[in-house]
Amino acid sequence: MDIDEFRSHAHQMVDWMADYLSGIEKRPVRAQTAPGEIASALPATAPQAGEPMQQIMADFQRDILPGVTHWQHPSFFAYFPANSSPPSVLAEMLTATIGAQCMLWQTSPAATEMETRVLDWLRRMIGLDEGFTGVIQDSASGAILCALLTAREKATGFDSNENGLSGGPELVAYCSSETHTSTEKGAKIAGYGRRNVRKIPVDETFAIVPEALEAAVLEDKAAGRVPACVVASLGATGVGAIDDIRAVGDICRRHGIFFHVDAAWAGSALILPEYRWMLEGQETIDSLVFNPHKWLLTNFDCAAHYVRDPEALIRTFAIDATYLQSRETGQVIDYRDWGVPLGRRFRALKLWFVLRSYGVEGLQAFLRGHIALAETLEARIAAEPDFELVAPRVLSLLNFRYAPSGPDEEAVDGLNERLLNALNDSGEAYVTPNRVHGRYAIRIAIGQARTEARHIEAAWELIRKTARSL
């Protein structure tokens, strides 16, 4: 494809992209295809000769789009949002066009220096202390793995990178029973072993119980194990649990444990002064992550990872090789040493576009709007005698269930599972299941960029009508 052809097809695709976004409500939220249906439409082998772009695009619309779940649909209430916005999409187009691999300062000075600057903008926006330095990771899961690995090295005097964990003491990681599964997964990868992940009980607000955490730490120390890392949550996935940072952090300081805070979703709300209380005790934190790609209008992937001791992070990951050296080595930041991958995309560009396009005030209004919508839905649920909230609302996250009088708990669980499947099968809304105190619940996260009050009203009417028809 020559440049003139590229220009022509690019204009057509941008028109298609705009039409897609403007007409997205006409599509089912969740893909309605059966397993294997999309694969059966794809040839078994690649074409021998190149095919025209018009045919490729036609096949995309006919064969591929039916199998796409539309995360940008305003009735997408599942998981957490994976937000996008026109400024972010435009930046991604530039990133793809430039095609830079930004592993070193020299391989794209602008990428490195912009990342440093916009991460500091974000640090100031969320009220994080000046003692923290930021880096963009692919996800909060990646940042948790970085924290577990850094904690491992600090706990072993940076010996395990050289000699492995064989023969050394057992390292232990701690989290609550509400913490995201990426902590357990990261502990497996980092060599702690699944049996050395302690899931600490939570209180009535689903926050980790500090006394239970300290008791577990003391028990492990008495048994000769080394408490290495604690992962606390600000807005845990299931019910949005918010741990007491100060109480957990004080325990970590007393026992010399690395303290990481996973604020993947709720961390965006820290740009609102009225939610800065979630960061009280931040002086005890060693690292923190939140994802602008969840709730700050920035395309996936973009996780803002802040560390108090960047040298420990670099020492954990740095590898020397002649082909990775440059005359600037040691004088500039080379982000290849700040995480697991060597290769890095120019991810700061889309964040820069978003922050400049919306400004702090625009982003604050965006988040407050979603929280207000959740408050409205919360009131609607509470007003219905045959529905109940099963956990306190946290920001824009709700958990509820249909609970008509008469059926026993097992029957109510089955009823709610049928309700959830009926909602998702309808294509009119997409929600996710949860279990709260052992009971089946329906979880709604409001945060899609185009969600308005009318979408919440329509979803609630759909839920009521569907529930009472079962």
Secondary structure, 3 states (H helix, E strand, C coil): CCHHHHHHHHHHHHHHHHHHHHCHHHCCCCCCCCCCHHHHHCCCCCCCCCCCHHHHHHHHHHHHHHHCCCCCCCCECCCCCCCCCHHHHHHHHHHHHHCCCCCCCCCCHHHHHHHHHHHHHHHHHHCCCCCCEEEEECCHHHHHHHHHHHHHHHHCCCCHHHHCCCCCCCEEEEEECCCCCHHHHHHHHCCCCHHHEEEECECCCCCECHHHHHHHHHHHHHCCCEEEEEEEEECCCCCCCECCHHHHHHHHHHHCCEEEEECCCHHHHHHCHHHHHHHCCHHHCCEEEECHHHHCCCCCCCEEEEECCHHHHHHHHCCCCHHHCCCCCCCCCCHHHCCCCCCCCCCHHHHHHHHHHHHHHHHHHHHHHHHHHHHHHHHHHHHCCCEEECCCCECCEEEEEECCCCCCHHHHHHHHHHHHHHHHHHCCCECEEEEECCEEEEEEECCCCCCCHHHHHHHHHHHHHHHHHC
